[in-house]
Amino acid sequence: MRSYRYAAVAVFFLAAGLAYAQPAAKAAPPARKPAASPARGQQASMPDAELEKAIRARFAASKIASHHFQVHVQRGVATLEGQTDVLQHKGTATRLARNVGAVRVVNRIEVSQAARDKAAGNLAKGRRRAQIKRSESSTRGAKRSL
């Protein structure tokens, strides 16, 4: 009688172990969206004039509109020129141009020395802009009295 119990317990644990050892069925990965910009070596999805117009429209709808960057597109390659006082606007301009559909972006936007010094100072302090408390900023930290 005991041998049956031991056999039953052994079969139970063996079955449980096999069930545990088998990997669960994996769900299919979510479908990926197609890339917004074509890969290198490919042609742009729209003619150069339309791409240039779309990039300018995207710039006009963003915070970098006040800088009036110049945009030139040739064979899907967007060339950006201009000047800015905000370091992050240079990267934003590149990202916007790529998202519109430029095959490649040549960014010739010049950042002012004041913006470079400010970024270097923040880096030397070991803090990024997102880590600076609102009370430390001069314009937003001041309380308004009514």
Summary of the structure (lengths in Angstrom):
residues: 146
radius of gyration: 28.9
end to end distance: 90.9
largest distance: 90.9
contacts: 319
relative contact order: 0.11
helix: 51%
strand: 14%
